[in-house]
């Protein structure tokens, strides 16, 4: 297959409040960020510089515009607020609604580590959040 660019607008965040079998699309997102951060162990000696990888942290953050009355199989900021407030363990998935060959989908479990809603005077209401990830993220490449 020929190389092709990944369009950020095609990548969606899905959340399953029951842990990872029936996902709902988070509506009206403007961006999502999946990251890995590795601590650096400074192991230098008089023999010279030396760095080694330490522990890792993985995180998934997101932001969007607030909407009410989501369609079936969708979750809004109000639903995410409840999951955050209840410290619910969730399943999450990041990828295309219908992956094509070689598309990458990321999945995992976690909890809403942070959630914030903003209500500006002369603009749309927005929300931001971060999922604290349990264990490792699974990467799946569509066949």
C-alpha positions as CSV (number, residue, x, y, z in Angstrom):
1,X,0.0,0.0,0.0
2,X,1.2,3.5,-0.8
3,X,2.2,5.8,2.1
4,X,-0.4,8.2,3.3
5,X,-0.7,10.9,5.9
6,X,-2.7,10.5,9.1
7,X,-5.3,13.2,9.4
8,X,-5.9,14.2,13.0
9,X,-9.6,14.9,12.3
10,X,-10.1,11.2,11.5
11,X,-8.8,10.1,14.9
12,X,-11.4,9.8,17.6
13,X,-11.4,9.1,21.4
14,X,-13.7,6.4,22.6
15,X,-14.5,5.7,26.3
16,X,-16.2,2.6,27.8
17,X,-17.4,3.3,31.4
18,X,-17.5,-0.5,32.0
19,X,-13.8,-1.1,31.2
20,X,-13.3,-1.8,27.5
21,X,-16.0,-3.7,25.6
22,X,-18.6,-1.2,24.5
23,X,-17.1,2.1,23.6
24,X,-18.9,5.5,23.2
25,X,-17.4,8.3,21.1
26,X,-16.4,11.4,23.0
27,X,-18.3,14.2,21.1
28,X,-16.9,17.5,19.8
29,X,-13.2,17.0,20.5
30,X,-10.8,19.5,19.0
31,X,-7.6,17.5,19.8
32,X,-6.2,14.5,21.6
33,X,-2.6,13.8,22.7
34,X,-1.1,10.4,23.5
35,X,2.4,10.6,25.1
36,X,5.1,8.6,26.6
37,X,7.7,10.1,28.9
38,X,10.8,8.1,30.0
39,X,12.8,9.3,33.0
40,X,16.5,9.5,32.4
41,X,18.9,7.8,34.9
42,X,22.1,9.7,35.0
43,X,24.8,6.9,35.3
44,X,27.8,9.0,34.4
45,X,31.1,8.2,36.0
46,X,34.7,9.3,35.6
47,X,34.8,7.1,32.6
48,X,32.4,9.4,30.8
49,X,28.8,10.3,30.2
50,X,26.2,7.6,30.5
51,X,22.4,7.8,30.5
52,X,19.9,4.9,30.8
53,X,16.1,4.7,30.6
54,X,14.2,4.8,33.8
55,X,10.5,4.5,34.6
56,X,7.9,5.5,32.0
57,X,4.7,7.5,32.3
58,X,2.0,7.3,29.6
59,X,-0.8,9.8,29.3
60,X,-3.7,10.7,27.1
61,X,-5.1,14.2,27.2
62,X,-8.0,15.7,25.2
63,X,-9.9,18.9,24.7
64,X,-13.2,19.8,23.0
65,X,-16.3,22.0,22.9
66,X,-19.2,21.2,25.2
67,X,-22.4,19.8,23.7
68,X,-25.5,18.6,25.5
69,X,-27.9,15.7,24.6
70,X,-25.4,13.4,22.8
71,X,-26.6,10.8,20.4
72,X,-26.7,7.1,21.4
73,X,-23.3,5.6,21.7
74,X,-21.7,9.0,22.4
75,X,-20.5,10.6,25.6
76,X,-20.4,14.3,26.4
77,X,-18.6,16.5,28.9
78,X,-21.4,15.8,31.4
79,X,-20.8,12.1,31.2
80,X,-17.0,12.5,31.5
81,X,-17.5,14.7,34.5
82,X,-19.5,12.0,36.2
83,X,-16.8,9.4,35.4
84,X,-14.1,11.7,36.9
85,X,-16.1,12.5,40.0
86,X,-16.8,8.8,40.6
87,X,-13.2,7.8,40.0
88,X,-14.5,5.2,37.5
89,X,-12.1,2.7,35.9
90,X,-12.7,3.1,32.1
91,X,-11.6,1.5,28.9
92,X,-10.4,3.9,26.2
93,X,-9.5,3.6,22.6
94,X,-7.9,6.2,20.2
95,X,-8.1,5.7,16.5
96,X,-10.4,5.8,13.5
97,X,-14.0,4.8,13.7
98,X,-13.4,2.2,10.9
99,X,-9.6,1.5,10.6
100,X,-8.3,0.7,7.1
101,X,-5.2,-1.5,6.4
102,X,-2.2,-0.3,8.4
103,X,-4.2,2.2,10.5
104,X,-3.1,2.3,14.1
105,X,-5.4,2.0,17.1
106,X,-4.3,2.5,20.7
107,X,-6.3,1.0,23.6
108,X,-6.0,0.7,27.4
109,X,-7.7,1.2,30.7
110,X,-7.4,4.0,33.2
111,X,-9.3,6.7,35.0
112,X,-10.0,10.4,34.5
113,X,-7.0,12.0,36.3
114,X,-8.2,15.5,35.5
115,X,-11.2,17.2,34.0
116,X,-11.9,20.9,33.6
117,X,-14.7,22.9,32.0
118,X,-14.4,26.5,30.9
119,X,-17.3,28.9,30.4
120,X,-16.0,32.1,28.7
121,X,-18.3,35.1,28.4
122,X,-18.1,35.4,24.6
123,X,-17.1,32.0,23.4
124,X,-18.2,28.4,23.3
125,X,-17.9,26.4,26.5
126,X,-14.9,24.0,26.4
127,X,-13.5,21.1,28.4
128,X,-10.1,19.5,28.8
129,X,-9.1,16.2,30.5
130,X,-6.4,13.7,31.0
131,X,-6.7,9.9,31.4
132,X,-4.4,8.3,33.9
133,X,-3.3,5.0,32.2
134,X,-3.2,1.7,34.0
135,X,-0.4,-0.6,32.7
136,X,0.8,-0.4,29.1
137,X,-1.0,1.0,26.1
138,X,-1.8,-1.6,23.4
139,X,-1.0,-0.6,19.8
140,X,-2.9,-2.5,17.1
141,X,-2.2,-2.2,13.4
142,X,-5.1,-3.0,11.2
143,X,-4.6,-5.9,8.7
